[in-house]
Amino acid sequence: MSNEELMNMLFQVSMLTRRPGRPVGPAPGGGLPDENASDQFMRMRFPPPVKDMTSVGFRSQGRVLALLSVRDGVTQKSLAEAMWIRPPSLSELLFKMEEDGLIERRINEKDRRQVLVYIAEKGRRIAAMFSAERERRTEEFFSALSEDEKTTLALLLKKLLDSNSEREKEK
């Protein structure tokens, strides 16, 4: 089991203890794929990786960059749904990001009523730095465990997740 898979499982277990009513996982109706669980888990546990990245707004702007790195050229509506935020809040965020040269908004050539959001080269570089730092921290986080311990941890986390899943089906 990879460190990334273990981090995803840890995040899923941590979400089971969240307050009811808080959204978890992908947005309703599909939207974009949500950021991966280890991104969320690492963001909750560690400060931004590099001092000059704090101006990016590690949470919201970093999340937009991560989503656009996976799927570029999406509508603002899809992005708002994937991030679980209101469209006016996203619009304000995207305005700042566009001013900073992190994203570009372009009219959809197929449907001129739509505006599509694209990651700019500067945004792509910052997203790559975030990703590399996340990977480094994930490796560091699990370096205290042997492969046998990681396997045991994975089995225990899977047991917790399966147990919760069964309880949810019974409701």
C-alpha positions in Angstrom: 0.0 0.0 0.0 1.4 3.4 -1.0 1.8 6.3 1.4 -0.7 8.2 -0.7 -3.3 5.5 -0.3 -2.7 5.4 3.4 -3.1 9.2 3.6 -6.4 9.0 1.7 -7.7 6.4 4.2 -6.6 8.5 7.1 -8.5 11.4 5.7 -11.6 9.3 5.1 -11.5 8.1 8.7 -11.0 11.7 10.0 -14.0 12.8 8.1 -16.2 10.3 10.0 -15.7 12.4 13.1 -16.7 15.7 11.5 -19.8 17.6 12.6 -22.9 16.3 10.8 -24.1 18.5 7.9 -20.7 19.5 6.7 -20.1 18.4 3.1 -17.5 15.8 2.4 -16.3 14.4 -0.9 -17.2 15.3 -4.4 -19.9 17.9 -5.1 -23.5 16.9 -5.8 -24.2 16.2 -9.5 -20.6 15.3 -10.2 -18.9 18.7 -10.8 -15.2 18.4 -10.9 -13.3 15.7 -9.1 -12.6 17.0 -5.7 -9.0 17.5 -4.5 -7.6 14.3 -3.4 -8.0 13.4 0.2 -4.3 13.6 1.1 -4.3 17.3 -0.1 -7.2 18.0 2.3 -5.6 16.0 5.2 -2.2 17.6 4.8 -3.8 21.1 4.5 -5.6 20.5 7.8 -2.5 19.3 9.6 0.4 21.4 8.2 1.0 25.1 7.3 1.6 26.2 3.7 4.8 24.5 2.4 6.7 27.6 1.3 6.6 31.1 2.7 6.0 32.9 -0.6 3.1 30.6 -1.3 1.1 32.0 1.6 0.1 34.9 -0.7 -1.6 32.4 -2.9 -4.2 31.7 -0.2 -3.3 28.1 0.5 -6.8 27.0 1.1 -9.1 28.5 -1.5 -6.7 29.6 -4.3 -4.5 26.5 -3.8 -7.6 24.3 -4.1 -8.7 26.1 -7.4 -5.2 25.5 -8.8 -5.3 21.8 -7.7 -8.7 21.3 -9.4 -7.6 23.1 -12.6 -4.4 21.0 -12.7 -6.6 17.9 -12.9 -9.2 19.3 -15.3 -8.5 22.6 -17.1 -11.1 24.7 -18.9 -14.2 24.3 -16.7 -17.2 26.5 -16.1 -17.3 28.6 -13.0 -20.5 26.8 -12.0 -18.7 23.4 -12.1 -15.8 24.8 -10.1 -18.1 26.3 -7.5 -20.0 23.0 -7.1 -16.7 21.0 -6.8 -15.5 23.5 -4.1 -18.8 23.6 -2.2 -18.8 27.4 -2.4 -21.4 29.9 -3.7 -20.8 31.2 -7.2 -20.4 34.9 -6.0 -17.7 33.8 -3.6 -15.9 31.9 -6.3 -16.2 34.9 -8.7 -14.5 37.1 -6.2 -11.7 34.5 -5.7 -11.2 34.1 -9.4 -11.0 37.8 -9.9 -8.1 38.0 -7.5 -6.4 35.0 -9.0 -6.8 36.4 -12.5 -5.2 39.7 -11.3 -2.3 37.7 -9.9 -1.8 35.8 -13.2 -2.7 32.4 -11.7 -5.8 31.7 -13.9 -7.4 32.9 -17.1 -11.0 33.2 -17.9 -12.1 32.8 -21.6 -15.4 32.7 -23.4 -16.4 29.2 -24.5 -16.1 29.1 -28.3 -18.9 26.4 -28.4 -21.3 28.3 -26.2 -20.5 32.0 -26.0 -22.7 32.4 -22.9 -20.2 30.5 -20.8 -16.9 31.5 -19.4 -14.3 28.8 -18.9 -11.6 28.9 -16.3 -8.0 27.8 -17.2 -4.9 27.6 -15.1 -2.2 30.0 -16.3 1.5 29.0 -16.5 2.3 30.7 -13.1 -0.6 28.9 -11.5 0.6 25.6 -13.0 4.1 26.1 -11.5 2.6 26.9 -8.1 0.3 23.8 -8.3 3.3 21.7 -9.1 5.2 23.0 -6.1 2.2 22.3 -3.9 2.0 18.7 -5.3 5.7 18.1 -4.8 5.6 19.4 -1.2 2.5 17.3 -0.5 4.3 14.2 -1.7 7.4 15.0 0.3 5.3 15.6 3.5 3.4 12.4 2.9 6.6 10.4 2.7 8.0 12.1 5.8 4.7 11.5 7.7 4.9 7.7 7.1 8.6 7.3 7.4 8.3 6.3 11.1 6.4 3.1 10.0 7.9 -0.1 8.6 6.2 -1.7 5.6 4.6 -4.3 8.0 3.2 -1.4 10.2 1.8 0.4 7.2 0.1 -2.8 6.1 -1.4 -3.2 9.6 -2.5 0.4 9.6 -4.2 0.0 6.2 -6.0 -3.1 7.5 -7.3 -1.3 10.6 -8.3 1.8 8.7 -10.2 -0.4 6.1 -11.9 -2.1 8.9 -13.1 1.2 10.4 -14.3 2.4 7.0 -16.1 -0.8 6.1 -17.8 -0.9 9.5 -19.0 2.7 9.1 -20.2 1.9 5.5 -22.2 -1.0 6.8 -23.9 1.1 9.5 -24.7 3.8 6.9 -26.4 1.1 4.7 -28.5 0.0 7.7 -29.9 3.5 8.2 
